[in-house]
Amino acid sequence: YYSLTSYFLQYPHLFRFIWLGNYLKMPGDPLFVYSVQFTLAYTAVAVLAQVSLGIGVALLLHGRIVGRGVLRAMMLMPLMMPPVITALMWKVMMASTKAGILNHLLGLVGLGPVNWLGSVNAAMVSVLVIDTWGNLPFVSLILLGGLQSLPYEPYEAAVVDGAGGWEVLRYITLPLLKPFIILATTFRIMDSLRIFDVIYATTVGGPADATMNLHMRAFFYAFQWYQMGMGMAYAMVLLVMVFIASYVLMRYWRRAAEQTEL
């Protein structure tokens, strides 16, 4: 409703319908195309990294290793912290001052300090690291539950046939785990497309708008510049992207689940 209006919070008496006017003005925004590109690129890299690492962590915790119970409990610790607190904690560790423990550790091995949140490339990587640290346990937990629900018969047959560890992983574990991988990917794509708290708590879309995604752009328009109509139009674009991604992946998940059952 508001995305179809010209609504400025400081001038409510000028409220009027402009229908698709906000959407037609979006291509003229110099940061619109970049925010879309950054949102999609960040989502692709973040999901690939988190799901890949999640598979590795799940396989590790599913195996018979010493202290497996303690490691599983420790894995859940990042999930107990609000994302904003996690981001602020990492922001302190990434500081360029003496409080920044990461640069202190780099100095111990003879490496120069890194401007983690102040340079364009480093800021993108930093946001990815913080987001991955906070959400990797969630992905690992889904995949670990999937591993524990897999049937034993295919593995027993593989052992009898003399299959090695890599063959078992490639031809049995990953195909049977496919529905759980798609499910974890769906959750992470939806969250990564609309990531806000980590970016706002660390870079606020900077430096030089390097980490400006669609969610941050909607926030700036609506609550910094009081252009509620344009802000809601950006939010609607993000909503459509999340809906399309989740719809496609859920259809793919149902198909993978049916194939696994067969």
C-alpha positions in Angstrom: 0.0 0.0 0.0 2.7 2.5 1.0 4.9 1.5 -1.9 2.3 3.0 -4.2 2.3 6.3 -2.5 4.4 9.5 -2.2 4.6 9.5 1.6 7.1 11.6 3.5 7.0 11.2 7.3 7.8 14.9 7.9 5.1 16.0 5.4 2.1 13.7 6.0 -0.3 16.3 4.6 1.3 15.8 1.1 0.4 12.1 1.1 -0.9 11.0 -2.3 -1.1 7.9 -4.6 1.4 7.7 -7.3 0.8 4.0 -8.1 4.0 2.6 -9.8 5.9 5.9 -9.5 8.3 4.7 -6.9 9.1 1.6 -8.9 9.7 3.6 -12.1 12.1 5.9 -10.2 14.2 3.0 -8.9 16.4 2.6 -12.0 17.3 6.3 -11.6 18.8 5.6 -8.2 22.5 5.2 -8.7 22.7 2.6 -5.9 19.7 0.5 -7.0 21.5 -1.7 -9.4 24.5 -2.0 -7.1 22.3 -2.9 -4.1 20.6 -5.6 -6.2 23.9 -7.0 -7.4 25.5 -6.9 -4.0 22.4 -8.6 -2.4 22.5 -11.4 -5.0 26.3 -11.8 -5.0 26.5 -11.8 -1.2 23.7 -14.4 -1.0 25.4 -16.7 -3.4 28.8 -16.6 -1.7 27.4 -16.7 1.8 25.2 -19.7 1.1 27.9 -21.6 -0.7 30.4 -21.1 2.1 28.0 -21.8 4.9 26.4 -24.9 3.4 29.8 -26.3 2.3 31.3 -25.7 5.8 28.1 -27.0 7.3 28.5 -30.3 5.5 32.0 -30.6 6.8 31.1 -29.8 10.4 28.2 -32.2 10.3 30.3 -35.0 9.0 32.9 -34.3 11.6 30.4 -34.3 14.5 28.7 -37.4 13.1 31.8 -39.4 13.2 33.2 -41.1 16.2 35.7 -38.5 17.6 36.8 -37.8 21.2 34.7 -35.2 22.9 31.9 -35.3 20.3 29.2 -34.4 22.9 31.2 -31.4 24.1 31.9 -30.2 20.5 28.2 -30.5 19.7 27.3 -28.4 22.7 29.9 -25.8 21.8 28.7 -25.7 18.2 25.4 -24.3 19.5 26.9 -21.3 21.3 26.7 -18.8 18.5 23.0 -19.5 18.1 22.5 -18.4 21.7 23.7 -14.9 21.0 21.5 -12.2 19.2 23.0 -11.4 15.8 23.5 -7.7 16.8 25.6 -8.8 19.9 27.6 -11.1 17.7 28.3 -8.4 15.2 29.3 -5.9 17.9 31.6 -8.5 19.4 33.3 -9.1 16.1 33.5 -5.3 15.5 35.5 -4.9 18.7 37.8 -7.8 17.7 38.3 -6.3 14.2 39.1 -2.8 15.5 42.3 -1.2 14.2 43.2 0.0 17.8 44.9 -2.1 20.4 41.5 -3.6 21.4 41.4 -5.4 18.0 42.6 -8.8 18.9 42.7 -10.0 15.2 45.2 -7.4 14.2 47.2 -8.1 17.4 47.4 -11.8 16.4 48.4 -10.9 12.9 51.2 -8.7 14.3 52.5 -11.7 16.3 53.2 -13.6 13.1 54.7 -10.6 11.3 51.7 -9.5 9.3 50.5 -6.0 9.0 47.2 -4.8 10.4 44.0 -5.1 8.3 41.4 -2.4 8.1 38.7 -5.0 8.5 35.6 -2.7 8.4 37.2 0.4 6.8 38.2 -0.8 3.4 35.9 -1.9 0.6 37.1 -5.5 0.0 37.9 -6.2 3.7 34.5 -5.0 4.8 32.7 -7.4 2.5 34.8 -10.3 3.7 34.3 -9.2 7.3 30.5 -9.2 7.0 30.7 -12.6 5.4 32.9 -14.0 8.2 30.6 -12.6 11.0 27.4 -13.9 9.3 29.0 -17.3 8.7 30.2 -17.6 12.3 26.7 -16.8 13.6 24.7 -19.1 11.2 27.0 -22.0 10.5 25.8 -23.9 13.6 22.2 -23.7 12.3 23.2 -25.3 9.0 25.3 -27.9 10.7 22.5 -28.8 13.0 20.1 -29.4 10.2 22.6 -31.5 8.3 23.7 -33.4 11.4 20.1 -34.3 12.0 19.9 -35.5 8.4 22.9 -37.7 8.8 21.6 -39.3 11.9 18.3 -40.2 10.1 19.9 -41.9 7.1 19.4 -45.7 6.7 22.2 -48.1 7.5 21.5 -50.6 4.7 23.2 -48.7 1.8 26.3 -48.3 3.9 26.4 -52.0 4.8 26.1 -52.8 1.1 28.8 -50.4 0.2 31.2 -51.9 2.7 30.5 -55.4 1.3 31.2 -54.1 -2.2 34.5 -52.6 -1.1 33.6 -48.9 -1.5 36.1 -46.4 0.0 35.3 -43.4 2.1 35.1 -41.0 -0.9 32.9 -43.2 -2.9 30.5 -43.7 0.1 30.4 -39.9 0.6 29.8 -39.1 -3.1 27.4 -41.8 -4.1 25.5 -42.6 -0.9 25.8 -39.9 1.8 25.4 -36.7 -0.3 22.5 -38.1 -2.5 20.6 -39.2 0.6 21.4 -36.0 2.3 20.1 -33.9 -0.6 16.7 -32.9 0.9 18.4 -31.7 4.0 21.0 -29.7 2.0 18.2 -28.1 0.0 16.3 -27.3 3.2 19.3 -25.7 4.8 20.1 -23.8 1.6 16.5 -22.5 1.5 16.7 -21.0 5.0 20.1 -19.5 4.4 19.1 -17.9 1.0 16.1 -16.3 2.6 18.1 -15.0 5.5 21.1 -13.8 3.4 18.9 -11.9 0.9 17.4 -9.9 3.8 20.5 -9.6 6.1 20.4 -6.4 8.0 21.5 -6.6 11.6 25.1 -7.6 11.0 25.6 -5.0 8.3 23.9 -2.2 10.3 25.9 -3.0 13.5 29.3 -3.1 11.8 29.5 -1.1 8.5 26.0 0.6 8.2 26.3 -0.1 4.5 29.8 1.3 4.1 32.5 2.0 3.5 31.6 4.0 0.3 28.3 2.0 0.2 30.3 -1.2 -0.4 28.0 -3.3 1.8 24.7 -1.6 0.8 22.1 -4.2 0.1 18.4 -3.9 -0.6 17.4 -4.2 3.0 19.8 -1.4 4.1 18.6 0.8 1.2 15.0 0.3 2.2 15.9 1.3 5.8 17.8 4.4 4.7 14.9 5.6 2.5 12.2 4.9 5.1 13.8 5.9 8.5 16.8 8.1 7.6 15.4 10.1 4.8 11.7 9.7 5.8 10.7 8.7 2.3 8.4 5.9 3.4 6.9 5.3 0.0 10.2 4.6 -1.7 11.5 2.7 1.3 8.5 0.3 1.1 9.0 0.0 -2.6 12.5 -1.3 -2.0 11.2 -3.6 0.7 8.6 -5.0 -1.8 11.4 -5.7 -4.3 13.2 -7.6 -1.6 10.1 -9.5 -0.6 9.5 -10.6 -4.2 13.1 -11.9 -4.5 12.7 -13.9 -1.2 9.4 -15.3 -2.3 10.7 -16.4 -5.7 13.8 -18.0 -4.2 11.9 -19.9 -1.5 9.1 -21.0 -3.9 11.6 -22.5 -6.4 13.7 -24.1 -3.7 10.7 -25.7 -1.9 9.5 -27.2 -5.2 13.0 -28.6 -5.7 13.1 -29.9 -2.1 9.8 -31.8 -2.5 11.1 -33.4 -5.7 14.4 -34.4 -3.9 12.5 -35.8 -1.0 10.3 -37.9 -3.2 13.3 -39.2 -5.1 15.1 -40.1 -1.8 12.0 -42.0 -0.6 11.9 -43.9 -3.8 
